[in-house]
Amino acid sequence: MSDPVYQQFKLFSGEEVVCEVLEWQSVHDDDAFDFVVVTNAYSLVAEVNLQENIRYYAFKPFMMYQERPGQQVTINASHITSM
């Protein structure tokens, strides 16, 4: 079994997602990818404490109400701005 591939995606919505990429899939016969199948997807969130002038970073689940950590999620490839 190969080592997992972890990737950070910046989406058009401004969210940053850190996840394990399982595969890139294309629905059409062209070379463009339509969506990405991922697991263990977490959003990177920033909080600012203005009183102490400190910025905190934390991870939260990308999709709410996932029952198990290994559940798969698909991300539309056209929503990814950078990685």
N, C-alpha and C positions, 0 to 999 in steps of 0.2 A: 504494500500500500504506500502511495506517495505521501510526502509531507503536505499538510494543509497549506493552502495559499490564502493569506490574509490580505485584505485590500481596504483602503479608505476611499470612499466616494464622497464628492461634494455634489449635492443635487441642486436643481434649479430652485427648489423651495428654500435653499439656504442651509438645509440640514447637512450634517456630516455624519456618514455612516461608516463604522468599522465592522467588518464581517469576514467570514470565511467563504471564499468563492468556490462553489462546487462545479459550476459549468456556465459557459456563455452559450446561449441558444439563438438560433435564427429560424424564423417561421418560413421565410422565403428562400429561394435558391441563390440569392445574391450574397455577397461577402459581408454585408452589414449584420450586426447582432441586434436582435430585437429585445431580448431581456437576459437578465443575469439571475441564476439560481444561487441563493446564498443561504447560509445557516449561521447561527450565533451572531445575529445582527444587532448592533447597539448604536444608538445615536450619541454623539458627543455634544454635551451641553455645557455652557459657560454661565456662571453666576458671578456677579460683581458685588462685593461688599464695599459700598462707598464710604462707610464710616472708618474702616480700616485700610481702605485703598488696596484691596486684595482681590484678585480674580481666581475663582475656583473652577475646576473642570471636573466633570463627572460623566459616567456612562449611564444611559437608561435604555431599556429595551426599545428597539425600533418599532416593533409591532406590539401593541398592548394585548393582553389576555392570551399570550402564548403559553400553553400548558407545560411544554417541555423545552429545555434549552436547545435541543438538536432539531427543532422544527425548521422546515425550509420555507423561504420567502422568495418571491421573484420581484426584481426591480426592473422597471422599464428602462432599457438602455438609453432611450432618447431623453430621459430625465437626468442623466449624469452629465455634469459639466466638466468635471476633472476627477482624476484618480491618482 
